[in-house]
Amino acid sequence: MSNRLFQGLLHQMHDTMDCVIGVVDETATVIACSDLSKIGATNEFVSLDLNNEAQDIFVRDGYTYKPFGTHVKPEYAVFVEGIDENAARYANILAITLSSIKQYYDEKYDRNNFIKNVVLDNILPGDIVIKARELHFNSDITRVVLLIRIVSTNDVSAYDVIQNLFPDKSKDFVFNITESDIVLVKEVKPNIETKDLEKLARSIADTLSSEFYTRVNVGIGTCVQSIKELARSFKEAQIALEVGKVFDTDKIIVSYDNLGIARLIYHLPTTLCETFLHEVFKKGSIESLDHETLFTIQRFFENNLNVSETSRKLFVHRNTLVYRLEKIKKLTGLDLREFDHAIVFKIALMVKKYLSANPTKF
């Protein structure tokens, strides 16, 4: 990366200086130069000068050299054709410019790696604060983690698309964790609402779908105030996708904040869930309910346990619906017209669905 970075700048400055300018690494190999024929050449005597002269300017074979770098021992040196005062001045200017640019790009690259390690919980809590201070990273800004999972693609790099959607690399960070999972760490306003985060996620999904024929699901973690909590927000985004896959299969945007009871069920041990189902359906297994009955129950819940409204939506007589509800009561011992019984049955159905799906836990 440094070679391309240096070469681009030297190319721009060559006409202004009107002389050969370049950069050598610590082995005195030319890695960038306005004269392309010199790239790759090595001067072992310059290598000795680099080791002996530290950061001071020195002259060798008609060129003025100025070492630079961020470490105690110089990593690079610029060279300028000539041995006069102008050559020395140019060398100093180039060294300062290239050193600053290199530091900026290294910091940006390190920041992305730093955030990735924090999100994946690969860095000790005590080291987070130290590293954040080294990178001049504001660790007390509100951020949220979005996990974007590719469902189907059309040979388009979703990663590149998302990076282009969020070009401010000092505030937003995008990186891959698997071939299908992309993480977006987004800086947000302190009091942003969940609906606004879902709107943001929807815009990402719609852009990928409409313009690049790539379908994705997006899990949204909770907003966090400290960089130390980004790993938690990431895990929440993972859970949101997994729970959504079980309970909200038609949703492509799932927020951890809106998981409700499903979130509680997800965290329960499977043995406890099995015990709960056994206790609820003492009189008969849930498998004894046919598809039509389960469909009726679902519509009954959607219409807030209102018999008249449900019968109207199902296009059946009210007495027919009452008969079906009585049949369910006889099979399970639960009268869905009673609120407490309905809650128990609703949770039991969700638990059954959860056990059948056997989702991955984090």
N, C-alpha and C positions, 0 to 999 in steps of 0.2 A: 504494500500500500504506500509506504514512504517513497519508493522509487517513482511511482506515478505522480504522487503529490509534488515531489521536488521537480520532476521533469516538466510538469505543467507550468509551474511558477517560473522556472528558468527560461522556458520558451517565451513567456510573456515579457521577461526582463531583458532578454538578449539584445533586442534592437535598441533599447535605451542605453545600455552600457557599451555596446559596440565592441565587444571583445569576447573571448571564450570564457565561459563561466560553467562551473559544475560542482558536483558533490561527490566525495568519496566516503566510504564507510570506514569502520575501525580497522579493516585489513588493508586500507588504501586502495580499494577497488572502486573505480568510477561507476557509480550507480545512476547518475543523471548528469547530462551535459548538453550545452547548446550545440556542441559539435558531436553529432551522434556516433561518429566513427570511433570516438574515445571511450564510449560506454563499454565496460567489461575489462578495460585495461587496469593493470595493477603496478604500483611503484613501491617496491619494498623499502626504499629509503624514506619515502613519505610515511610509511607505517611506523618506522622507528621514530620519526619526528613527532608523530601523533602521540606516541607513548611517552616521549621525553618532555615535550613542551607544554603539555596540559592545554590550557585554554588560550595560550599566547599565539599571536600571529607569527608565522615563519615563512621563509621563502625557499623554494626548491625548483630548480630547472626552469627558471623564468616565470614561475607562477607564485602568487601570494596565497597562502592557506590560512584559514581561520577555523579552528575546531569549535564545535558546539555540541550540546546535548543536555539531557536532564539529569544525568548521573555524574558522579565524581570524575570518572574517566570519560573523555569525549567519545560519543558514539559516531559522530560524523565530522567532516570538515568541508567547508566550501573552498573552492579555489577560483582565482581570477587571473586571467592572463595579464602579466606585467608585474613589476616589482617597485613601482613608484608609490607616491602617497595616494593617488587616485585609486590604484588597485587595492591598497590597504583599506581605504574608505569603503569601496564597494564590497570588499570581503566582510567587513564589519556589519554593513547594512544587510547583506544577504544572510549572514549567520543569525542576526537578530530576527529577521523576517521568517526564515525557515524554521528556526527553533520555536517561535511562537505558533506558527501554523501546525507544526508537528505536535506540539503540546495540546493544541485545541482538538485535533482529530483523535489523538490518543485518548484524551479525556472523554470525548463523545463515545468512542468505541468501548472504553472501560465502563462508562456509565451504563450502557446497554447490557454488558455482561454482568455488571454489579446488580442491576435490577433483576435480571434473569436468575441469578443465584439467590437473591433474596426471596423471590416469588417461589422458587422451587425448594426453598428451605435448605440450601446448600452452604449457608454461611452462618457462623455463630452469632447470636444476638449481640454479644459484646463487640464483635468486629464490625457490625453494621454501622454503628455510630462513627467509628474511627474511619472506615472507608468512605462513608458519606462526606465526612469533613475533608478528607483528602481530595475528593472529586468535586468539592464546592457544591454539594448536592443538598438542596433544601428538603430536609426529611420530615417537615411538619406541614406539608401541603396535603389537602384532601385528594385522595386518588381512589380509583376503583379498578378492579380487574375484570376483564371480559374474556371469556374463553370461547373462541370461534372454532367450531368443529365442522370440517368439510364432510358433507354427505355425498355429494356427487360433483364432479368437475368436468371441465371441457378443455383440458390441457392448458389452463390459464393459471398463472401463479397467484393464488389468492393472497399470499404473503406480500407480494409486490403491490397488489391492488390496495391492500389495507395500509401499507406504508405510505402510499401516495395519498390516501384519504386523510392521513394524519402526519403531515410533513414536518411539524415542529418537533424535532428530535430532542429538544431540551425539556419538553413537557410530557410528551407521549412516547411510549416505548412499545415496539412490536417485535416479537420473536417467535420462532417455531419451537415446539417441544416434541412434536412427533410429525410424521408426514401429513397427518390430518388435523392436528390441533395447533392453533395459532393463539398466542396470548397478546392482548392489548392492555397495557397499563395506562389508564387515562387520567390526566389531571382534570378535576371537576370543581365546580363551585361548592363551598362548604355545606350549603343547605339544599343541594339538588335533590329532587324527588325521584322516586323509583320510576314513575311514568316517563320522566325525561330520559332516564338511562335506557329504558325500554325503547323509547323513540330513537335514540342514538343507535342502539343495536339493530333496530328495524331498518334504519337507513343503510347500515353496512350490509345486512342480508339482502335488501332490495337492490342495492347497487351491484352486488356480486351476481344476483339472480338475473336481473333484467339486462345488464350490459355484458356480462361474461358467462352467463349460463352455468353458474356455479351455485349449488344449493348448500346452505350452511345452517346449523343450529347454533344459537348463542346463549351461553350461560353467564349470568351477571352476579358477581359477588356483592357484598355490602361495601359501602364507602368507608374508608379508614383514614384516620388523621395522622398516623405515623407510618413511616416506611417499614418499621418492624412488623406491622400488621398486614403487609401485602400478601404474605404467605397464607394467612387466614382467608383473605378475600379470594385468593386463587382457589383454595380448597372449597370454598362456598360456591364458586362458579362451577367447579367440577361436580359438586353435589347437585346443583341446580339442573345441570344437564342430565345426570343419571336419574334423578327423581322425576324430572320431566319426561324422560323416556318411558318411565313406568306409568305415571298417572296422567300425564298430559301429552299423549302421543301426537296430537294434532298441532301442538304449539312448537314454533321454531325459536321463539324468544322466551326464555325462562329465567325469572329473577329469584334469587334465594329468599328475598324478603317476602315473596308472595307464595311460597310453597305451603304455608299453613300446616294443617294436620299431616300432610304428606311428609313434611320434614321430620316430624316427631316419629312417625312410623319408620322412616328410613333409618333412624338411629337406634331402633329397638333390636335386641337380639332375636334371631329367627326362632329360637326355642320358645321365647316368651310370646311371640306372635302365634305360633302353633297352638300353644296352651290357650291363648285368648280365643282363637277360632273354635277350639274344642268345647270351651265353656259356653260360648254364645250359641252354638248350634248343637245343643245336647239332644234335642228331639229329632234332628235330622240334619244330614250333611248339606252344605251349601250347594254341592253338586246335584242335589235332587231338584233344584230349581231350573226349569227349562229356559231356553233363550227368550221366549215370549214373556215369561214372568220377570226375568231380569230386566228386560227392556221396559216393562211396565214400572218396575221399581225405580229405574233411572229417571223416567219421565215424572214420576211422582215426586221425587226429590227436586228435580229441576223446577217444578211448579209449587215449591214450598209446602208440600203435603196438602195441597188443596185438591180435594176429590173432584169437585165440579170442573175446575180448570183443567185438570189432568185428563178427565174423561173427554172433554171437548177437544183437547189437543190430540188425543189418541183416536178420536172419531168412534168412541164406543159409548154405550149407554152408561149412566152413572151406576146403575145396579150391577152392571157387568164388572166395572172396576171394583166395586165393593166386594163382589164375589171373589175376585182375584186376590184382594187384600186379605180376605178371610182365609183363603187357601194358604197364603203365605204364613199367616198366623198359626194355622193348624200344623204346617210343616216345621216351622222354626220356633214357635212360641213367642214370636215378636209381632206386636200390632203396630204397623208402620204409621197408623193414624195418631199414635201417641208419640210426642216429641222425643222423650227419653229412649224409647224403643227404636225410633227412626235413627237417632244419633248412633246408637250401638250398631245397628245394621249397616249404616253408611261406613263406619270405621271398619267393620268386619269385611265388607266388600273390598275396601282399600288394602287391608292387610292381606287378603287372599290374592289380590292382584300383585302386591309387592312380593309375596312368597313365590308366586308363579314366575315372575320376571327375574328373580335372583340377581339384582343389580350389583355392580362393583362398588365396594365401600372404600373410602379414603381415610 
